[in-house]
């Protein structure tokens, strides 16, 4: 591993910076590339009709012969969600811990790719050699089991990537984060630390996941006579474990509702990460056989997603569960930035149905606060600091922590997606840019909806459409029928007959003008129609609907 050459290590984030989601980073040394994580993000409000967003991996496609494998830090969507799409083209092995591979297998199975993609389960402390790299998995804590940090050994030096992490000395399942190993690697000399910034603005330490268990016990004790419904993240297996523990203690049966929740819980139980006492889980069909005060529902929808189970219950759209006055509903999560409005809408709807809603103190974060970030820096002692995972303000907050710890501005790098950072013992600098961007997934189409289609959808959503239909005689170009006007989403036609009559008159004038000048080229006719009608409509209504002339020839 020690062979020193003149080459530098390149770190190339292909997504995930300046946003929460879509994490994917390439590490390149001479003829080897390894990739850490392969996540998706969810669409912004202006991405009309888009289901999910995946990173643009043109750079990997162009250097496919160098790409050796993907290393996945943990099983959250923003780190694994793009795998079924990206690995269609870039089919290399995936390395991850047991539960993470279990969740990835579910995804690949849904996409009929299970036999096509190689997967390898890695244990903590194990080293994987690929090309010029050696990668070691280090135990961390997070809001999903089996999270790992990666120590990436390259000929230019060691990079430590924390993945998403917190320091939990009393986790619900398994061991605490392996701080000792971070310290040992720090002693070897670390070139760069890429550390989770999500909570870098928050002072102090993140509470242990176990504190939520006590909160649940208290809530269960205070609400012995009502049905309890708890919304949380499907992937937070430890949270689900604690809800099940409290339910068992208080003699309640548990129903799990929401597809992603059912999937992950069955995977986690199969792999031994979740221990459910016998006869505790019941099917949703059996709810009616038990009195309310003996049941608990664990459901998806803690982020106010319109299709998730809790939102459907709140909106009376759920086939099996109706919210009743007196139900106790617990939000065991914090709204992700951008979801606050959706969450408060669902909470309001639940209150209106007479339910009691609890959304304080039933959640702890899965990410490190300022003191834990300082702890990792002090153990790893990197030469360069590269804050990752978070919006720009979070990256800035981590940079300020590094400054507090005595790092010079020159050694702290806030990168943008697509930057190529080249580094070795002597220096580090951004030397270039690779193509990056959002690939939109709509239904089964990947990347077939681009900016132009979105702009059209925006246009249609804002101003509607007017379709002009006419029939011309072939040869002479005489108007045989029309022009007729059909509109959608523009004005309510019955209330605007005079406007439509005037518009028709404008069109007839345009056609007369074209006939008089012997304009028979369809392109020209369409342009004239569009321009004249657009101007007329703008004068009358101050709107610019999309105008589509359709010409038929007889």
BAVEX-574912 format. One record per residue (C-alpha): residue in one letter; x, y, z. Coordinates in steps of 0.05 Angstrom, whole numbers, plus 32768, in hexadecimal, padded with zeros to 4 digits. Layout:
BEGIN
AXYZ/...
END
This chain:
BEGIN
X800080008000/X803B802E800E/X805480347FC6/X805A807F7FBC/X804E809A7F77/X804580E17F5E/X7FFB80D77F51/X7FC780FA7F7B/X7F8680DF7F97/X7F4880FE7F77/X7F0881067FA0/X7ECC81157F73/X7E87811F7F93/X7E53810F7F5D/X7E1881247F89/X7E0281307FD0/X7E2581727FDE/X7DFA81B07FEA/X7DBE81847FF6/X7DA4814B8022/X7DA2810F7FF5/X7DC180F17FB6/X7E0480E07FD8/X7E3880C47FA9/X7E8380D07FA7/X7EB980B37F7A/X7F0180A87F92/X7F3380A27F5A/X7F7C808F7F5B/X7FA080827F18/X7F7880497EF7/X7F49803A7F31/X7F07805A7F45/X7EDD80457F81/X7E9980647F90/X7E7D80727FD6/X7E3080707FDA/X7DFD80767FA3/X7DC1809C7FBC/X7D8380BF7FA0/X7D6080FE7FB5/X7D17810F7FB4/X7CFA81417F83/X7CF5818B7F92/X7CB081AC7F8E/X7CBD81C77F49/X7CCD81827F2D/X7C8681747F18/X7C74812A7F15/X7CBC81127F22/X7CC180D67F50/X7D0B80D87F62/X7D4D80F87F4F/X7D8D80D17F44/X7DD480EA7F37/X7DF380F37EF3/X7E2C80C07EEF/X7E4780D37EAA/X7E8D80D67EC9/X7E89808D7EE0/X7E6C80777E9E/X7EA580987E78/X7ED980767EA6/X7EB480347EAE/X7EF4800B7EA5/X7F11802C7EE4/X7ED480237F10/X7EE07FE97F41/X7EA67FEA7F71/X7E73800E7F9D/X7E7B80147FE8/X7E3A8023800C/X7E3C80428052/X7DF480328067/X7DAF8021804E/X7D8B80648049/X7D6B80798007/X7D9980B68000/X7DD480847FFF/X7DB880477FDA/X7D7A805E7FB4/X7D9B80687F70/X7DBD80247F6F/X7D8880017F42/X7D8E803A7F0F/X7DD980477F10/X7DEF7FFE7F11/X7DC97FEF7ED0/X7E0380127EAD/X7E3B800D7EDF/X7E377FC57EF4/X7E6E7FBC7F29/X7E6B7F997F6C/X7E4B7FB97FAA/X7E6C7FB37FEE/X7E447FC1802E/X7E327FA68072/X7DFD7F70807D/X7DBD7F998087/X7DD07FCB8051/X7DD97F93801F/X7D977F758036/X7D737FB68026/X7D987FBE7FE4/X7D837F777FD1/X7D3A7F8B7FDA/X7D447FC57FAA/X7D687F9B7F76/X7D327F657F7B/X7CFC7F997F6B/X7D247FAD7F2D/X7D337F657F17/X7D7E7F717F20/X7D8E7F417F58/X7DB47F117F2C/X7DD87F477F04/X7DFA7F6E7F3C/X7E317F507F68/X7E2A7F607FB2/X7E5A7F517FEB/X7E4A7F558035/X7E837F75805C/X7E907F7080A7/X7EAB7FAA80D0/X7EF77FA980D2/X7EFA7F85808F/X7F257FA28057/X7F137F9F800D/X7F4A7FA67FD9/X7F347FC47F97/X7F677FDF7F65/X7F9380127F88/X7F6380177FC3/X7F587FF28004/X7F1780028029/X7F097FF28072/X7EC37FF38091/X7EBF801380D6/X7E83800B8105/X7E5A804B8110/X7E15805B812C/X7DDC807A8104/X7D9080788100/X7D95803780D9/X7DBC7FFA80EF/X7DFE7FE480D0/X7E17802980BD/X7E61802D80AD/X7E98806080A4/X7ECC80508070/X7F1880568075/X7F30805B802D/X7F7A804A8026/X7F9A80647FE7/X7FE3806C7FD2/X7FDA80B77FDE/X7FC280AE8026/X7F85809A804F/X7F4080BB8048/X7F0C80AF807F/X7EC480B68068/X7E9580B580A5/X7E5580A5807E/X7E1880BE80A6/X7E2880B480EF/X7E1D80C78137/X7E4180B18176/X7E128084819F/X7E33806481DB/X7DF3803E81EC/X7DD5802781AA/X7D957FFE81AA/X7DB57FC58182/X7DFE7FB28179/X7E3C7FD8818C/X7E4D80218195/X7E758045815E/X7EBC802B815A/X7EDF806B8172/X7F1E80438181/X7F2680318138/X7F1E807A8123/X7F56808B8154/X7F848053813A/X7F7B806A80F1/X7F8780B28108/X7FCA809C8125/X7FDF808180E0/X7FD580C680C3/X7F9680D8809D/X7F978101805D/X7F4E8118805E/X7F0E81118087/X7ECB81138064/X7E9A811D809D/X7E4E811F80A2/X7E36816780AA/X7DEB815F80B2/X7DE9817680FB/X7E2881A180F9/X7DFF81DE810E/X7DE581BD814E/X7E0D81C4818E/X7E1C818B81BE/X7E12814181B3/X7DDA811A8191/X7DB180F281C4/X7DB580A781C4/X7D808081819D/X7D70805E81DF/X7D53809E81FD/X7D19809781CC/X7D07805481EB/X7CFC8075822E/X7CD080AA820D/X7CA6807381ED/X7C9E804F8230/X7C858090824F/X7C54809F8216/X7C3980578219/X7C30805D8264/X7C0A809F825C/X7BDC80868225/X7BC58043823D/X7B7E804B8222/X7B8A806281DA/X7BA38044819B/X7BEA805B818B/X7C0380698145/X7C4D8079813C/X7C6A809580FB/X7CB5808D80F1/X7CE9808080BC/X7CE2803A809F/X7D2E803080A2/X7D36804080EC/X7D377FF88103/X7D4C800B814A/X7D11803A8151/X7CE28004813A/X7D037FD4816C/X7CF7800581A5/X7CAE800F8191/X7CA57FC38190/X7CC77FBD81D4/X7C987FF181F3/X7C5B7FD181D2/X7C6F7F8D81ED/X7C7B7FA98233/X7C357FC88233/X7C137F8C8215/X7C027FAA81D1/X7C017F89818D/X7C287FAB8154/X7C137FB7810C/X7C467FCE80D9/X7C297FF880A1/X7C4B80158063/X7C707FEF802D/X7CB68007803B/X7CAC7FFA8086/X7C957FB38079/X7CCF7FA6804A/X7D067FBF8079/X7CE87F9E80B7/X7CE57F5A8095/X7D2D7F62807C/X7D467F7980C0/X7D227F4080E4/X7D3D7F0C80B3/X7D847F2580BD/X7D7E7F288109/X7D7E7F738113/X7D377F76812F/X7D1C7F488165/X7CD07F458168/X7CB27F1E81A2/X7C837EE7818C/X7C3A7EF98180/X7C487F438182/X7C417F538138/X7BFC7F4D811A/X7BE37F5880D3/X7BBC7F9880C5/X7B7F7F6D80B6/X7B7F7F5680FF/X7B7B7F9D811C/X7B307F978124/X7B387F5A8151/X7B5A7F838188/X7B427FBF81B0/X7B658000819F/X7B8B800481E1/X7BAF7FC381D0/X7BCB7FD8818D/X7C0480018171/X7C0E80138127/X7C548021810D/X7C4D804680CC/X7C72806D8096/X7C6180B58086/X7C8780DB80BC/X7C9C810D8086/X7C56811D806F/X7C5F80F8802C/X7C1C80F7800A/X7C1D80AE7FF7/X7C3780938039/X7C0A806E806A/X7C0280A4809F/X7BF080DB806C/X7BBC80AC804D/X7B9E809F8092/X7B9C80EA80A1/X7B7980F7805F/X7B4680BE8068/X7B648099802C/X7B7F805D8051/X7B58801D8044/X7B647FFB8087/X7B70803180BB/X7B45806D80CD/X7B5D80A180FF/X7B2D80A7813A/X7B2680DC8170/X7B5280C781AA/X7B8880A58180/X7BCE80B78196/X7BFD80C5815C/X7C4880CC8166/X7C7780EB8132/X7CB980C88141/X7CE280F28111/X7CF581398100/X7CDF815980BF/X7D178156808B/X7D25819D8072/X7CF081AD803E/X7CBB817E805A/X7CA481AA8094/X7C6481C28072/X7C4E817C805D/X7C5A816280A4/X7C33819A80C5/X7BF9818F8094/X7BF4814680A9/X7BF9815A80F3/X7BC0818C80EA/X7B95815980C7/X7BA0812780FF/X7B8F815B8134/X7B4F816B810E/X7B3B81228112/X7B3F8127815E/X7B8081018166/X7BB781158197/X7BF881218172/X7C3C811D8194/X7C778137816D/X7CA7814E81A3/X7CE0812581C0/X7CCE80E3819E/X7D0A80E78170/X7D5580ED8171/X7D8180FD8135/X7DAD80CB8113/X7DE380FF8105/X7E1D811A812F/X7E18815F814F/X7E53818E8158/X7E75816C8192/X7E7481288170/X7E9081468130/X7EC98164815A/X7ED5811F8179/X7EDE80FE8135/X7F0D8135811E/X7F36812E815D/X7F3C80E38154/X7F4A80E38109/X7F7581228106/X7F6F812A80BB/X7F9C81588093/X7F6181708069/X7F19817A807D/X7EE2816D8049/X7E9C81778067/X7E68814B8043/X7E1E81398048/X7DF481768052/X7DDC81B78035/X7E0F81EF802A/X7E01820E806F/X7E0F81CB8091/X7E5181C4806C/X7E63820B8081/X7E5281FA80C9/X7E8181BF80C8/X7EB781EA80A8/X7EB0821980E3/X7EB981DE8113/X7EFA81CC80EF/X7F11821480F5/X7F0382128140/X7F2E81D38144/X7F6881F98125/X7F6381E780DB/X7F79821B80A8/X7F4982338074/X7F778216803E/X7F6D81D0805A/X7F2181D1805C/X7EFD81C2801C/X7EB381CF8011/X7EA981AD7FCE/X7E7081B17F9C/X7E5681747F78/X7E8281687F3C/X7EC281877F59/X7F01815E7F50/X7F2B81657F8E/X7F73814C7F84/X7F9A81407FC3/X7FDA81217FE0/X8006812E801D/X802081708001/X7FE281937FE7/X7F99818F7FD5/X7F7481B87FA2/X7F3781B77F75/X7F5281AA7F2F/X7F15819F7F05/X7ECC81917EFC/X7EA681537EE2/X7E5E81537EC9/X7E2A814B7F00/X7DE081587F05/X7D9C813D7F14/X7D8081037EEB/X7D3481027EF4/X7D0E80C17EFC/X7CC580C47EE8/X7CA080827EEA/X7CCB80517EC4/X7CEF80877E9D/X7D3580997EB4/X7D4F80DB7E99/X7D1B80E27E62/X7CFC811D7E86/X7D2D81577E84/X7D2B81A17E90/X7D0381AF7E51/X7CCB817E7E64/X7CCA819B7EAB/X7CC681E17E8E/X7C8A81CB7E65/X7C6981AC7EA2/X7C7581EC7EC8/X7C5882147E8F/X7C1A81E77E8A/X7C1281EA7ED5/X7C1582367ED7/X7BEF824C7E98/X7BCE82107E78/X7BCA81FF7E2E/X7BA482167DF0/X7BA081E67DB5/X7B8E82037D71/X7B7381CF7D3F/X7B6881DB7CF5/X7B6281B37CB4/X7B8381CC7C74/X7B7981B37C2D/X7BB881927C12/X7BD581B87BD8/X7BAE81F97BDD/X7BB682027C28/X7B6E821B7C2D/X7B4F82177C73/X7B1981E17C71/X7B0781DE7CBB/X7B1882067CF9/X7B4082257D15/X7B2182097D55/X7B3A82177D9B/X7B3F81E57DD4/X7B5C81FB7E16/X7B6E81D87E57/X7B8381FB7E98/X7B7F82407E77/X7B3A825D7E83/X7AF7823C7E92/X7ADB823E7E4B/X7A9182457E5D/X7A9F82857E82/X7ACB82A17E4B/X7AA482997E0B/X7AB282E07DF4/X7AFC82D77DFE/X7AFB82967DD6/X7AD282B67D9F/X7B0482EF7D9A/X7B3E82BD7D99/X7B1D82987D60/X7B1582D97D3A/X7B6082E67D44/X7B7082A17D28/X7B4382AB7CEB/X7B6782ED7CDD/X7BAA82C97CE2/X7B9382937CB1/X7B7982C87C80/X7BBC82EC7C85/X7BE082AA7C75/X7BB2829A7C3A/X7BBA82E07C1C/X7C0582D87C1D/X7C0482907C05/X7C2782777C43/X7C1D822B7C40/X7C5982157C6A/X7C3C81F67CA9/X7C76820D7CD4/X7C6982567CC1/X7C1E824F7CCB/X7C2982317D10/X7C5982697D24/X7C28829F7D0C/X7BEF827E7D33/X7C1982787D72/X7C3382C07D70/X7BF082E27D61/X7BC882B87D92/X7BFC82BE7DC9/X7BFD830A7DC2/X7BB1830E7DC3/X7BAB82E17E01/X7BE183077E26/X7BBE834A7E18/X7B7B832F7E30/X7B8F83047E6C/X7BD983127E7C/X7BE682C77E77/X7C12829F7E49/X7BF4825A7E3F/X7C1882277E14/X7BFD822B7DCD/X7BFC81ED7DA0/X7BE481F47D58/X7BD081B27D38/X7BC781B07CEC/X7BA681777CC7/X7BA8816F7C7C/X7B7081537C51/
END
